[in-house]
Amino acid sequence: MAALSEKGYSATGLDEVLRSVSVPKGSFYHYFPSKDAFGAELIDAYAAYFARKLDRWFLDEGAAPLQRLRNFVADACAGMERYDFRRGCVVGNLGQEMSALPEAFRSRLHGVLLDWQARTARCLEQARAAGEIAADADCEALAAFFWIGWEGAVLRAKLERSSAPLVLFADTFLAGLTR
């Protein structure tokens, strides 16, 4: 997962992955029929990991809904800083490589993004119910917009080696919600 978050799928060789977990190269095919099957499992594992992360922040009833979103952003900034901005979002990395990846990855990656959007929309619906955002706010569209912009901000943060793009995007997104 770490190699994919840093280098992406195409640039990550099986030898590197196998060495990192002390598995002989010949044993890989005992576990996976192909690198593509391995990639699909990695997408699923990352999706589950990130869903838990989103739930930890978005379901925190000790914070107001928009603060939950801010807390997620702060955690993401800290995570990227911890790895000197070398690591990003596995789903975003794979999405950028889509032209070189198996076509089956497309629907799997899209499904992950839709899941994240749904989790975000529920948090925004709670913000709407709490009066933090307009009563007529389209929470599903706002959640889609958030993830479209957030993935770009993650890419830019890696490029600049700074959390400034993450903060700028989040602050601008949140300011637009409360107008």
TORSETOR-715406 format. One record per residue (C-alpha): residue number from 1; residue in one letter; z, y, x. Coordinates in nm, 3 decimals. Layout:
N
(r NUM 'A' (Z Y X));
...
This chain:
179
(r 1 'M' (0.000 0.000 0.000));
(r 2 'A' (0.086 0.237 0.285));
(r 3 'A' (-0.252 0.181 0.451));
(r 4 'L' (-0.436 0.244 0.124));
(r 5 'S' (-0.240 0.563 0.063));
(r 6 'E' (-0.334 0.688 0.410));
(r 7 'K' (-0.685 0.559 0.474));
(r 8 'G' (-0.823 0.428 0.149));
(r 9 'Y' (-0.970 0.090 0.067));
(r 10 'S' (-1.292 0.093 0.269));
(r 11 'A' (-1.123 0.203 0.592));
(r 12 'T' (-0.839 -0.049 0.563));
(r 13 'G' (-0.927 -0.380 0.723));
(r 14 'L' (-0.777 -0.712 0.624));
(r 15 'D' (-0.673 -0.775 0.986));
(r 16 'E' (-0.456 -0.463 0.980));
(r 17 'V' (-0.296 -0.558 0.649));
(r 18 'L' (-0.231 -0.916 0.754));
(r 19 'R' (-0.083 -0.813 1.090));
(r 20 'S' (0.155 -0.571 0.914));
(r 21 'V' (0.301 -0.858 0.709));
(r 22 'S' (0.272 -1.127 0.980));
(r 23 'V' (0.029 -1.346 0.786));
(r 24 'P' (-0.241 -1.535 0.980));
(r 25 'K' (-0.593 -1.427 0.884));
(r 26 'G' (-0.689 -1.772 0.759));
(r 27 'S' (-0.400 -1.768 0.512));
(r 28 'F' (-0.532 -1.464 0.323));
(r 29 'Y' (-0.775 -1.674 0.123));
(r 30 'H' (-0.492 -1.906 0.022));
(r 31 'Y' (-0.347 -1.613 -0.174));
(r 32 'F' (-0.661 -1.423 -0.279));
(r 33 'P' (-1.017 -1.543 -0.334));
(r 34 'S' (-1.157 -1.216 -0.191));
(r 35 'K' (-1.071 -0.869 -0.065));
(r 36 'D' (-1.179 -0.741 -0.408));
(r 37 'A' (-0.922 -0.964 -0.581));
(r 38 'F' (-0.662 -0.837 -0.335));
(r 39 'G' (-0.767 -0.478 -0.415));
(r 40 'A' (-0.728 -0.540 -0.788));
(r 41 'E' (-0.376 -0.673 -0.730));
(r 42 'L' (-0.293 -0.368 -0.520));
(r 43 'I' (-0.411 -0.136 -0.796));
(r 44 'D' (-0.190 -0.319 -1.044));
(r 45 'A' (0.109 -0.312 -0.807));
(r 46 'Y' (0.067 0.060 -0.739));
(r 47 'A' (0.027 0.129 -1.111));
(r 48 'A' (0.356 -0.050 -1.184));
(r 49 'Y' (0.534 0.129 -0.898));
(r 50 'F' (0.409 0.470 -1.008));
(r 51 'A' (0.484 0.406 -1.376));
(r 52 'R' (0.847 0.340 -1.278));
(r 53 'K' (0.848 0.664 -1.079));
(r 54 'L' (0.709 0.863 -1.372));
(r 55 'D' (0.959 0.703 -1.609));
(r 56 'R' (1.245 0.789 -1.374));
(r 57 'W' (1.152 1.157 -1.399));
(r 58 'F' (0.994 1.189 -1.744));
(r 59 'L' (1.260 0.989 -1.928));
(r 60 'D' (1.557 1.165 -1.765));
(r 61 'E' (1.739 1.293 -2.071));
(r 62 'G' (1.977 1.487 -1.847));
(r 63 'A' (1.701 1.742 -1.790));
(r 64 'A' (1.488 1.946 -2.030));
(r 65 'P' (1.133 1.807 -2.065));
(r 66 'L' (0.956 2.074 -1.857));
(r 67 'Q' (1.227 2.043 -1.592));
(r 68 'R' (1.147 1.671 -1.577));
(r 69 'L' (0.790 1.761 -1.488));
(r 70 'R' (0.917 2.005 -1.224));
(r 71 'N' (1.144 1.732 -1.086));
(r 72 'F' (0.848 1.494 -1.058));
(r 73 'V' (0.654 1.762 -0.867));
(r 74 'A' (0.948 1.824 -0.631));
(r 75 'D' (0.977 1.451 -0.565));
(r 76 'A' (0.603 1.426 -0.495));
(r 77 'C' (0.622 1.719 -0.253));
(r 78 'A' (0.914 1.560 -0.072));
(r 79 'G' (0.730 1.227 -0.053));
(r 80 'M' (0.417 1.379 0.093));
(r 81 'E' (0.622 1.584 0.340));
(r 82 'R' (0.817 1.272 0.446));
(r 83 'Y' (0.489 1.112 0.563));
(r 84 'D' (0.350 1.434 0.714));
(r 85 'F' (0.088 1.455 0.436));
(r 86 'R' (-0.093 1.146 0.567));
(r 87 'R' (-0.028 0.953 0.247));
(r 88 'G' (-0.163 1.040 -0.094));
(r 89 'C' (-0.222 0.872 -0.425));
(r 90 'V' (-0.373 0.524 -0.400));
(r 91 'V' (-0.549 0.568 -0.735));
(r 92 'G' (-0.688 0.906 -0.627));
(r 93 'N' (-0.801 0.766 -0.292));
(r 94 'L' (-0.976 0.475 -0.459));
(r 95 'G' (-1.134 0.703 -0.716));
(r 96 'Q' (-1.286 0.909 -0.435));
(r 97 'E' (-1.431 0.592 -0.285));
(r 98 'M' (-1.566 0.457 -0.614));
(r 99 'S' (-1.931 0.456 -0.505));
(r 100 'A' (-1.843 0.205 -0.231));
(r 101 'L' (-1.602 -0.007 -0.437));
(r 102 'P' (-1.656 -0.296 -0.676));
(r 103 'E' (-1.756 -0.167 -1.020));
(r 104 'A' (-1.467 -0.362 -1.175));
(r 105 'F' (-1.225 -0.121 -1.005));
(r 106 'R' (-1.360 0.170 -1.216));
(r 107 'S' (-1.210 0.057 -1.548));
(r 108 'R' (-0.890 -0.056 -1.381));
(r 109 'L' (-0.839 0.284 -1.213));
(r 110 'H' (-0.931 0.469 -1.532));
(r 111 'G' (-0.676 0.262 -1.721));
(r 112 'V' (-0.405 0.359 -1.473));
(r 113 'L' (-0.485 0.728 -1.514));
(r 114 'L' (-0.479 0.691 -1.892));
(r 115 'D' (-0.136 0.530 -1.868));
(r 116 'W' (-0.006 0.818 -1.656));
(r 117 'Q' (-0.156 1.066 -1.902));
(r 118 'A' (0.016 0.893 -2.194));
(r 119 'R' (0.352 0.910 -2.015));
(r 120 'T' (0.295 1.278 -1.938));
(r 121 'A' (0.185 1.350 -2.296));
(r 122 'R' (0.510 1.199 -2.427));
(r 123 'C' (0.709 1.428 -2.197));
(r 124 'L' (0.505 1.726 -2.315));
(r 125 'E' (0.556 1.622 -2.678));
(r 126 'Q' (0.929 1.633 -2.613));
(r 127 'A' (0.885 1.981 -2.462));
(r 128 'R' (0.696 2.085 -2.774));
(r 129 'A' (0.970 1.942 -3.000));
(r 130 'A' (1.231 2.130 -2.795));
(r 131 'G' (1.040 2.456 -2.836));
(r 132 'E' (0.958 2.481 -2.465));
(r 133 'I' (0.586 2.499 -2.537));
(r 134 'A' (0.379 2.613 -2.836));
(r 135 'A' (0.412 2.412 -3.156));
(r 136 'D' (0.034 2.368 -3.168));
(r 137 'A' (-0.003 2.256 -2.803));
(r 138 'D' (-0.241 1.961 -2.762));
(r 139 'C' (-0.016 1.746 -2.546));
(r 140 'E' (-0.276 1.476 -2.489));
(r 141 'A' (-0.535 1.726 -2.362));
(r 142 'L' (-0.271 1.901 -2.150));
(r 143 'A' (-0.168 1.568 -1.997));
(r 144 'A' (-0.531 1.485 -1.916));
(r 145 'F' (-0.572 1.831 -1.762));
(r 146 'F' (-0.254 1.781 -1.559));
(r 147 'W' (-0.379 1.459 -1.397));
(r 148 'I' (-0.727 1.593 -1.334));
(r 149 'G' (-0.577 1.891 -1.150));
(r 150 'W' (-0.289 1.703 -0.990));
(r 151 'E' (-0.516 1.454 -0.815));
(r 152 'G' (-0.714 1.744 -0.672));
(r 153 'A' (-0.392 1.911 -0.558));
(r 154 'V' (-0.285 1.589 -0.382));
(r 155 'L' (-0.617 1.577 -0.199));
(r 156 'R' (-0.585 1.941 -0.098));
(r 157 'A' (-0.223 1.889 0.016));
(r 158 'K' (-0.339 1.609 0.247));
(r 159 'L' (-0.620 1.829 0.378));
(r 160 'E' (-0.395 2.128 0.444));
(r 161 'R' (-0.087 1.922 0.537));
(r 162 'S' (0.114 2.138 0.303));
(r 163 'S' (0.280 2.108 -0.037));
(r 164 'A' (0.150 2.454 -0.126));
(r 165 'P' (-0.144 2.313 -0.330));
(r 166 'L' (0.093 2.090 -0.529));
(r 167 'V' (0.329 2.378 -0.598));
(r 168 'L' (0.046 2.618 -0.686));
(r 169 'F' (-0.108 2.371 -0.929));
(r 170 'A' (0.225 2.279 -1.092));
(r 171 'D' (0.343 2.640 -1.119));
(r 172 'T' (0.011 2.751 -1.270));
(r 173 'F' (0.006 2.456 -1.511));
(r 174 'L' (0.363 2.519 -1.624));
(r 175 'A' (0.310 2.896 -1.655));
(r 176 'G' (0.015 2.828 -1.885));
(r 177 'L' (0.232 2.609 -2.106));
(r 178 'T' (0.495 2.872 -2.170));
(r 179 'R' (0.271 3.170 -2.248));
